[in-house]
Amino acid sequence: MLDFIVWILVGGFLGWIASLIMRTDGRQGTFLDIIVGIVGAAVAGWLISPLVGVATINEGSFSFGALVVSLLGAIVLLAIVNLFRFGRAR
């Protein structure tokens, strides 16, 4: 149970950082930050982790490398969403 709470907190934090980087923070709230962080980590697990050999936060790893890879996945996810919503990745 504690792992689940930490997973949600870290996912929310990473989603918030990614939304600040991608300048979408004003359009999404805490719930979407959590979703972006967790789904972004899943995207990173499919795209980035095999390339660099580092696990994501979804795989139970809370190392610095896992946080960076998960953050990159959240940024990629927001870029894809922006591409479809606004016609550019920003």
C-alpha positions as CSV (number, residue, x, y, z in Angstrom):
1,M,0.0,0.0,0.0
2,L,2.8,2.4,0.8
3,D,4.4,1.7,-2.6
4,F,1.2,2.7,-4.3
5,I,1.1,6.1,-2.4
6,V,4.7,6.8,-3.2
7,W,4.1,5.9,-6.8
8,I,1.2,8.4,-7.0
9,L,3.2,11.1,-5.3
10,V,6.3,10.6,-7.5
11,G,4.1,10.4,-10.6
12,G,2.3,13.6,-9.7
13,F,5.7,15.4,-9.0
14,L,7.1,14.2,-12.4
15,G,3.9,15.1,-14.2
16,W,4.1,18.6,-12.7
17,I,7.8,19.1,-13.6
18,A,7.0,17.9,-17.2
19,S,4.1,20.3,-17.4
20,L,6.3,23.1,-16.3
21,I,8.9,22.2,-18.9
22,M,6.3,21.9,-21.7
23,R,4.4,25.0,-20.5
24,T,1.1,23.3,-20.0
25,D,0.9,23.8,-16.3
26,G,-1.9,26.4,-16.4
27,R,-4.2,24.0,-18.3
28,Q,-4.0,20.9,-16.1
29,G,-4.5,20.3,-12.5
30,T,-3.1,17.9,-9.9
31,F,-5.1,14.9,-11.2
32,L,-3.8,15.3,-14.7
33,D,-0.2,15.8,-13.4
34,I,-0.5,12.4,-11.7
35,I,-1.9,10.8,-14.8
36,V,0.8,12.4,-17.0
37,G,3.6,11.2,-14.6
38,I,2.4,7.6,-14.4
39,V,1.4,7.2,-18.1
40,G,4.6,9.1,-19.1
41,A,6.6,6.6,-17.1
42,A,4.8,3.8,-18.9
43,V,5.7,5.4,-22.3
44,A,9.3,5.7,-21.1
45,G,9.2,2.0,-20.2
46,W,8.3,1.1,-23.8
47,L,10.5,3.7,-25.6
48,I,13.4,4.9,-23.5
49,S,14.2,2.2,-21.0
50,P,15.3,-0.4,-23.6
51,L,17.6,2.2,-25.2
52,V,19.4,3.2,-21.9
53,G,18.8,0.1,-19.8
54,V,17.3,1.9,-16.8
55,A,14.0,1.0,-15.3
56,T,11.1,3.5,-14.7
57,I,9.2,4.3,-11.5
58,N,6.4,2.0,-12.8
59,E,8.8,-0.9,-12.4
60,G,9.4,-0.3,-8.7
61,S,12.7,1.4,-9.1
62,F,13.1,4.8,-7.4
63,S,16.7,5.6,-8.3
64,F,17.8,8.9,-9.9
65,G,18.0,7.3,-13.3
66,A,14.5,5.9,-13.0
67,L,13.2,9.4,-12.2
68,V,15.0,11.0,-15.1
69,V,13.8,8.3,-17.6
70,S,10.2,8.7,-16.2
71,L,10.4,12.5,-16.5
72,L,11.6,12.1,-20.1
73,G,8.6,9.8,-20.8
74,A,6.2,12.4,-19.3
75,I,7.7,15.1,-21.5
76,V,7.4,12.9,-24.6
77,L,3.8,12.2,-23.7
78,L,3.0,15.9,-23.3
79,A,4.7,16.6,-26.6
80,I,2.5,14.0,-28.4
81,V,-0.6,15.4,-26.8
82,N,0.3,19.0,-27.8
83,L,1.1,17.8,-31.3
84,F,-2.5,16.4,-31.7
85,R,-4.2,19.3,-29.8
86,F,-2.4,22.3,-31.2
87,G,-0.6,21.0,-34.3
88,R,2.9,21.5,-32.8
89,A,4.9,19.9,-30.0
90,R,5.9,23.2,-28.5
